[in-house]
Amino acid sequence: MEFFQHLDSDIKTALKAQLRDLWTHTSTAIEGNTLTLGETKFVIEEGLTVAGKPLKDHHEVVGHARAIELIYDMVGKTEIEDTDLFELHITKLWNDRPKRPTTLSCTCDDRRKNAKK
């Protein structure tokens, strides 16, 4: 990002935040996210949910914004490792999906099966 080099740090920070917000809103809207640009910015900056909106929309926005921050960090690197890409992938996906238990247990009830005989 050579064009950023001569800008004041506060301007750089503001531009990167605007890009992150617009990028996140556009990318998640394509996938069906119902948050407006203003709501997206609110979720990213405040970390709060928006009343009447699906929780999945909040998770998508948070994950996408975190992934963009990782991309910003990678821009300055001379070499991007496979671990960087893995972290980017996990960051995006982790917030898109509700947390699920790692193991499930169930009990089989064979009474109905045996009753038909």
N, C-alpha and C positions, 0 to 999 in steps of 0.2 A: 504494500500500500504506500507507494512512494509519494503520491499526491497528498498524503496525510502529514508527511514529515515536517512541513513548514507551518503547520497550523498550531495554534495554541492548544494546550492539553484539554482545556474545558470544551473547546469546539470539537476536538476529536472525540471526546467522550459523548457529547450530545449527538454527533453524526452517527457514531456507532450504535447508540441506543435507538435512534430513529430507524436506521437500517434494520436492526434486530427486530424491532416491533413490526415494521412493515413486512419484512421477510416472513416472520412468524405468522402474522395474520393471513397473508396471501397463501402461504403453503398449507396452513391448516384449513383455511376456507375451501381450498380446492378439494380437500378430503371430506368436506361436509361440516366442519366446525361452524357453530352458529354465533360465535362471539364477534362483535364489531371490532374495528381497529381500536377504538377508545377502550373497549372492554379488555381487549388483548393487552394493551399497554397497562391498564389497571392491574390485571392479573400478574403480569411480569414484575411490575414495580412494587406492588403492595403484597403480593402472594396470597391474596384473598380470592374467594370464589364470587361469582356474580349470581345474584338471586334469580331463580327461574331458568337458569342455564344448566345443561347436563354437566355432571362432574367430569365426565370424560373429556369435555371441551377444555376444562381447566388443566387437566393432566397433559393433554396434547400441547397446549401452549407453553406450559412450564418446561416440558421435555424439549421442545423445539428451541426455545430460547436458551436453555442451558447448552444445547448442542451448538448453537451459533457462537456462544461465548467460548466454547472449546475451539471452534474454527478460528476465531479471532486470535486465540493463543497460538494456534498452529501457524498462522500466517508469518510470524516472525522467526519461525524455526528454519534452519537450513535443511533439515532432514525430517521427514515425517515417518515415524515407525509404525509397524503394524499394530502395536499396542495403542497408539494414538487413535487409529481408525476403530479399533475395538471399543475403546472408551467412548468415542463419539457415537457409535452404534448403540451401545448399552445405555448411554445417557438419554438418547432420543426415545428408545423403546421403553425404558424403565418407567417413565412418567406417562406413557401412552396407555398403559394397561393397568387395571386395578391389581393390587397385590393379591396373589393367590397363595393358598397354603402349598407347601412343598410336598406334602404327602396327604393322601386321602385314604380314609378307611371306610369300608362299607361292610354291612352284614347281609349275607344272602339269606333270604327267607324262602325255603323250598316248599312251604306248606301249600301254596297255590298250585305249584307244579305237581305235587303228589296228589292233590285233591282231584285232579282231572283224570287220574288213572282208574 
